[in-house]
Amino acid sequence: MEENQAPETEKDLSNKEVISSLRKRNWSSYIKEFFMLFLAVFCGFLAENYRGNMVEKQQEKQFIQSYIEDLKSDTANIKRNLDYRKMKMIQMDSFMLLLSNQTIKGHENELYFFGRSLVRSVWFQNNDRTFAQLKNSGALRLIRNEQATDSIMAYQKMVERLITNHEDDRTERYNAFPVISQIFNPFVFDQMVTANGIQRPKNNPPLRSYDPALQQDLAFCIHQLKGSTFIIETRLAQLNDKAIRLINLLNKEYNLE
């Protein structure tokens, strides 16, 4: 039977070579196309990831710059608060001295001024514009510098503790109201309050009460407020130092100087 098979012609041989060549070329072409597609996708991924990182780094730097401005605002606010509280401490020392020495008659002018000023105060208000934005939007993750993040969180914790001290101070001032209302004439107080602040009364208007027991109660209220003022002054000074160190740290870590 083999002898009866017709020999392959040149045309048959040529067709086989073409088919074999196409098969080899198609397989090689598939591999190349797959590789090129994979490379294009991978390079696109790297480029997109790079762009994303660059955008986040830019946002991080912008947030840090904004936070530094908030810290500068805080230090200015802290200075005003410290100056005010030092003045208040001097007033309370003078007030306590008048009561302890029983220098009452003839000094009603001073007593009225100190009594009306006692319940006035100012509270430090942290500029939390940037931190609130970072916290509420979930953008705190953008702050990748661990030292910067830890320092920012530590600063905010100090602010929270100071707020608690302010609340204690507010409560103690409210506690002084009933005692003050029994000692001082409210109509004299009303004349003292003006658009320019508290003014001393003319002459020495009489007190509503000269009861020594009420004076003792008032002295106790002043004592409590002096304690709160001392604590707040200390915390404000610590917060100011922390803010300055944090500003220097962020400027250094983010090359902003």
RAFENSUL-V753313 format. One record per residue. N is the residue number from 1. PHI is phi in whole degrees, 0 to 359 (NA if undefined). PSI is psi in radians with two decimals (* if undefined). D_FIRST is the distance of its C-alpha to the first C-alpha in whole Angstrom. Layout:
# RAFENSUL-V753313
n=N phi=PHI psi=PSI d_first=D_FIRST
n=N phi=PHI psi=PSI d_first=D_FIRST
This chain:
# RAFENSUL-V753313
n=1 phi=NA psi=-0.62 d_first=0
n=2 phi=297 psi=-0.58 d_first=4
n=3 phi=291 psi=-0.44 d_first=5
n=4 phi=279 psi=-0.25 d_first=5
n=5 phi=291 psi=2.40 d_first=7
n=6 phi=283 psi=2.39 d_first=10
n=7 phi=295 psi=2.56 d_first=13
n=8 phi=293 psi=2.34 d_first=15
n=9 phi=275 psi=2.96 d_first=18
n=10 phi=297 psi=-0.54 d_first=22
n=11 phi=293 psi=-0.71 d_first=23
n=12 phi=296 psi=-0.77 d_first=20
n=13 phi=297 psi=-0.69 d_first=21
n=14 phi=296 psi=-0.71 d_first=25
n=15 phi=297 psi=-0.72 d_first=24
n=16 phi=296 psi=-0.72 d_first=23
n=17 phi=296 psi=-0.69 d_first=26
n=18 phi=296 psi=-0.78 d_first=28
n=19 phi=298 psi=-0.77 d_first=27
n=20 phi=296 psi=-0.71 d_first=28
n=21 phi=294 psi=-0.69 d_first=31
n=22 phi=295 psi=-0.72 d_first=32
n=23 phi=298 psi=-0.78 d_first=32
n=24 phi=295 psi=-0.73 d_first=33
n=25 phi=293 psi=-0.70 d_first=36
n=26 phi=296 psi=-0.74 d_first=37
n=27 phi=296 psi=-0.79 d_first=37
n=28 phi=295 psi=-0.65 d_first=39
n=29 phi=293 psi=-0.68 d_first=41
n=30 phi=298 psi=-0.76 d_first=42
n=31 phi=297 psi=-0.78 d_first=43
n=32 phi=296 psi=-0.76 d_first=45
n=33 phi=296 psi=-0.74 d_first=47
n=34 phi=298 psi=-0.78 d_first=47
n=35 phi=298 psi=-0.77 d_first=49
n=36 phi=295 psi=-0.70 d_first=51
n=37 phi=294 psi=-0.77 d_first=52
n=38 phi=299 psi=-0.76 d_first=53
n=39 phi=297 psi=-0.71 d_first=55
n=40 phi=295 psi=-0.78 d_first=57
n=41 phi=296 psi=-0.77 d_first=58
n=42 phi=296 psi=-0.79 d_first=59
n=43 phi=296 psi=-0.66 d_first=61
n=44 phi=297 psi=-0.70 d_first=63
n=45 phi=297 psi=-0.79 d_first=63
n=46 phi=298 psi=-0.74 d_first=65
n=47 phi=296 psi=-0.75 d_first=67
n=48 phi=294 psi=-0.71 d_first=68
n=49 phi=295 psi=-0.69 d_first=69
n=50 phi=295 psi=-0.79 d_first=71
n=51 phi=298 psi=-0.72 d_first=73
n=52 phi=298 psi=-0.75 d_first=74
n=53 phi=296 psi=-0.71 d_first=75
n=54 phi=296 psi=-0.71 d_first=77
n=55 phi=296 psi=-0.77 d_first=79
n=56 phi=293 psi=-0.66 d_first=80
n=57 phi=295 psi=-0.68 d_first=81
n=58 phi=295 psi=-0.74 d_first=83
n=59 phi=296 psi=-0.73 d_first=84
n=60 phi=302 psi=-0.80 d_first=85
n=61 phi=296 psi=-0.69 d_first=87
n=62 phi=296 psi=-0.74 d_first=89
n=63 phi=297 psi=-0.74 d_first=90
n=64 phi=296 psi=-0.76 d_first=91
n=65 phi=299 psi=-0.73 d_first=93
n=66 phi=294 psi=-0.70 d_first=95
n=67 phi=294 psi=-0.64 d_first=95
n=68 phi=298 psi=-0.72 d_first=97
n=69 phi=298 psi=-0.66 d_first=100
n=70 phi=297 psi=-0.71 d_first=100
n=71 phi=296 psi=-0.69 d_first=101
n=72 phi=297 psi=-0.69 d_first=104
n=73 phi=296 psi=-0.69 d_first=105
n=74 phi=297 psi=-0.76 d_first=106
n=75 phi=296 psi=-0.65 d_first=108
n=76 phi=294 psi=-0.71 d_first=110
n=77 phi=294 psi=-0.70 d_first=110
n=78 phi=298 psi=-0.74 d_first=111
n=79 phi=300 psi=-0.78 d_first=114
n=80 phi=298 psi=-0.74 d_first=115
n=81 phi=296 psi=-0.73 d_first=115
n=82 phi=295 psi=-0.75 d_first=117
n=83 phi=298 psi=-0.75 d_first=119
n=84 phi=295 psi=-0.78 d_first=120
n=85 phi=289 psi=-0.55 d_first=120
n=86 phi=295 psi=-0.70 d_first=122
n=87 phi=296 psi=-0.71 d_first=125
n=88 phi=295 psi=-0.66 d_first=125
n=89 phi=296 psi=-0.69 d_first=125
n=90 phi=297 psi=-0.75 d_first=128
n=91 phi=297 psi=-0.76 d_first=130
n=92 phi=292 psi=-0.61 d_first=129
n=93 phi=297 psi=-0.75 d_first=131
n=94 phi=294 psi=-0.71 d_first=134
n=95 phi=298 psi=-0.81 d_first=134
n=96 phi=296 psi=-0.64 d_first=134
n=97 phi=295 psi=-0.73 d_first=136
n=98 phi=299 psi=-0.74 d_first=139
n=99 phi=288 psi=-0.73 d_first=138
n=100 phi=291 psi=-0.58 d_first=138
n=101 phi=272 psi=-0.02 d_first=142
n=102 phi=56 psi=0.68 d_first=143
n=103 phi=270 psi=1.37 d_first=143
n=104 phi=253 psi=-1.10 d_first=143
n=105 phi=298 psi=2.26 d_first=147
n=106 phi=89 psi=-0.11 d_first=147
n=107 phi=236 psi=0.41 d_first=143
n=108 phi=299 psi=-0.55 d_first=142
n=109 phi=303 psi=-0.85 d_first=140
n=110 phi=292 psi=-0.72 d_first=138
n=111 phi=297 psi=-0.74 d_first=137
n=112 phi=298 psi=-0.76 d_first=136
n=113 phi=296 psi=-0.83 d_first=134
n=114 phi=293 psi=-0.67 d_first=132
n=115 phi=295 psi=-0.74 d_first=132
n=116 phi=287 psi=-0.56 d_first=130
n=117 phi=282 psi=-0.38 d_first=128
n=118 phi=303 psi=-0.70 d_first=127
n=119 phi=271 psi=-0.02 d_first=125
n=120 phi=276 psi=2.53 d_first=123
n=121 phi=199 psi=2.99 d_first=120
n=122 phi=231 psi=2.65 d_first=117
n=123 phi=236 psi=2.46 d_first=113
n=124 phi=289 psi=2.26 d_first=110
n=125 phi=244 psi=1.92 d_first=107
n=126 phi=295 psi=2.34 d_first=104
n=127 phi=279 psi=1.63 d_first=102
n=128 phi=257 psi=0.41 d_first=99
n=129 phi=307 psi=-0.97 d_first=97
n=130 phi=288 psi=-0.76 d_first=94
n=131 phi=296 psi=-0.70 d_first=94
n=132 phi=296 psi=-0.68 d_first=94
n=133 phi=295 psi=-0.76 d_first=91
n=134 phi=297 psi=-0.75 d_first=89
n=135 phi=289 psi=-0.80 d_first=90
n=136 phi=288 psi=-0.52 d_first=89
n=137 phi=267 psi=-0.05 d_first=86
n=138 phi=74 psi=0.30 d_first=85
n=139 phi=273 psi=0.07 d_first=85
n=140 phi=300 psi=-0.43 d_first=86
n=141 phi=296 psi=-0.36 d_first=82
n=142 phi=292 psi=-0.42 d_first=83
n=143 phi=279 psi=1.66 d_first=85
n=144 phi=273 psi=-0.32 d_first=83
n=145 phi=286 psi=1.96 d_first=86
n=146 phi=297 psi=-0.69 d_first=86
n=147 phi=295 psi=-0.70 d_first=90
n=148 phi=295 psi=-0.78 d_first=91
n=149 phi=299 psi=-0.82 d_first=90
n=150 phi=298 psi=-0.72 d_first=92
n=151 phi=291 psi=-0.69 d_first=95
n=152 phi=297 psi=-0.79 d_first=94
n=153 phi=294 psi=-0.66 d_first=94
n=154 phi=296 psi=-0.69 d_first=97
n=155 phi=297 psi=-0.78 d_first=99
n=156 phi=295 psi=-0.57 d_first=99
n=157 phi=294 psi=-0.67 d_first=100
n=158 phi=295 psi=-0.66 d_first=103
n=159 phi=298 psi=-0.75 d_first=103
n=160 phi=297 psi=-0.70 d_first=103
n=161 phi=295 psi=-0.66 d_first=105
n=162 phi=294 psi=-0.65 d_first=108
n=163 phi=300 psi=-0.69 d_first=107
n=164 phi=297 psi=-0.73 d_first=108
n=165 phi=297 psi=-0.66 d_first=112
n=166 phi=295 psi=-0.66 d_first=112
n=167 phi=295 psi=-0.69 d_first=112
n=168 phi=297 psi=-0.74 d_first=115
n=169 phi=298 psi=-0.71 d_first=117
n=170 phi=297 psi=-0.75 d_first=117
n=171 phi=299 psi=-0.75 d_first=118
n=172 phi=293 psi=-0.58 d_first=121
n=173 phi=292 psi=-0.73 d_first=122
n=174 phi=298 psi=-0.64 d_first=122
n=175 phi=294 psi=-0.40 d_first=124
n=176 phi=279 psi=-0.32 d_first=127
n=177 phi=304 psi=-0.86 d_first=127
n=178 phi=300 psi=-0.66 d_first=129
n=179 phi=291 psi=-0.79 d_first=132
n=180 phi=299 psi=-0.71 d_first=132
n=181 phi=294 psi=-0.43 d_first=133
n=182 phi=276 psi=-0.42 d_first=136
n=183 phi=268 psi=-0.66 d_first=137
n=184 phi=252 psi=2.61 d_first=137
n=185 phi=282 psi=2.05 d_first=138
n=186 phi=296 psi=-0.44 d_first=135
n=187 phi=288 psi=-0.55 d_first=137
n=188 phi=290 psi=-0.75 d_first=138
n=189 phi=304 psi=-0.74 d_first=134
n=190 phi=298 psi=-0.64 d_first=134
n=191 phi=287 psi=-0.39 d_first=136
n=192 phi=281 psi=-0.49 d_first=134
n=193 phi=275 psi=2.09 d_first=131
n=194 phi=230 psi=3.08 d_first=130
n=195 phi=294 psi=-0.37 d_first=127
n=196 phi=264 psi=0.17 d_first=128
n=197 phi=110 psi=-2.91 d_first=127
n=198 phi=276 psi=2.19 d_first=130
n=199 phi=251 psi=2.53 d_first=134
n=200 phi=294 psi=2.51 d_first=136
n=201 phi=288 psi=2.80 d_first=139
n=202 phi=282 psi=2.46 d_first=142
n=203 phi=60 psi=-2.51 d_first=145
n=204 phi=230 psi=1.37 d_first=145
n=205 phi=298 psi=2.48 d_first=144
n=206 phi=295 psi=2.63 d_first=145
n=207 phi=285 psi=2.82 d_first=142
n=208 phi=289 psi=-0.60 d_first=141
n=209 phi=213 psi=2.47 d_first=142
n=210 phi=249 psi=0.36 d_first=143
n=211 phi=298 psi=2.10 d_first=142
n=212 phi=299 psi=-0.55 d_first=141
n=213 phi=295 psi=-0.72 d_first=139
n=214 phi=293 psi=-0.61 d_first=137
n=215 phi=295 psi=-0.64 d_first=137
n=216 phi=295 psi=-0.72 d_first=136
n=217 phi=297 psi=-0.71 d_first=133
n=218 phi=294 psi=-0.70 d_first=132
n=219 phi=299 psi=-0.66 d_first=132
n=220 phi=294 psi=-0.71 d_first=130
n=221 phi=298 psi=-0.73 d_first=127
n=222 phi=296 psi=-0.74 d_first=128
n=223 phi=302 psi=-0.78 d_first=127
n=224 phi=297 psi=-0.74 d_first=124
n=225 phi=291 psi=-0.58 d_first=123
n=226 phi=295 psi=-0.66 d_first=124
n=227 phi=296 psi=-0.80 d_first=121
n=228 phi=296 psi=-0.71 d_first=118
n=229 phi=296 psi=-0.72 d_first=119
n=230 phi=298 psi=-0.77 d_first=119
n=231 phi=297 psi=-0.77 d_first=116
n=232 phi=294 psi=-0.70 d_first=114
n=233 phi=300 psi=-0.76 d_first=116
n=234 phi=297 psi=-0.78 d_first=114
n=235 phi=294 psi=-0.67 d_first=111
n=236 phi=296 psi=-0.73 d_first=111
n=237 phi=296 psi=-0.73 d_first=112
n=238 phi=296 psi=-0.71 d_first=108
n=239 phi=294 psi=-0.66 d_first=106
n=240 phi=296 psi=-0.77 d_first=108
n=241 phi=298 psi=-0.72 d_first=107
n=242 phi=296 psi=-0.71 d_first=103
n=243 phi=296 psi=-0.74 d_first=103
n=244 phi=295 psi=-0.77 d_first=104
n=245 phi=296 psi=-0.68 d_first=101
n=246 phi=293 psi=-0.71 d_first=98
n=247 phi=300 psi=-0.80 d_first=99
n=248 phi=296 psi=-0.70 d_first=99
n=249 phi=297 psi=-0.83 d_first=96
n=250 phi=293 psi=-0.68 d_first=94
n=251 phi=299 psi=-0.69 d_first=95
n=252 phi=288 psi=-0.81 d_first=94
n=253 phi=291 psi=-0.51 d_first=90
n=254 phi=250 psi=0.24 d_first=89
n=255 phi=51 psi=0.90 d_first=91
n=256 phi=257 psi=-0.10 d_first=93
n=257 phi=283 psi=* d_first=96
